């Protein structure tokens, strides 16, 4: 992975089933990194 040319922008989308993250170099628009993790609901159907 090469160094970013400009500041990095992080976008986070958190929903009831997963969280997704995207890191973009603001100078070039290049996606630097991304990730996703599923959520599991524990007792109470998430209403604790």
Order of alpha helices (4+ residues) and beta strands (2+ residues): beta-beta-beta
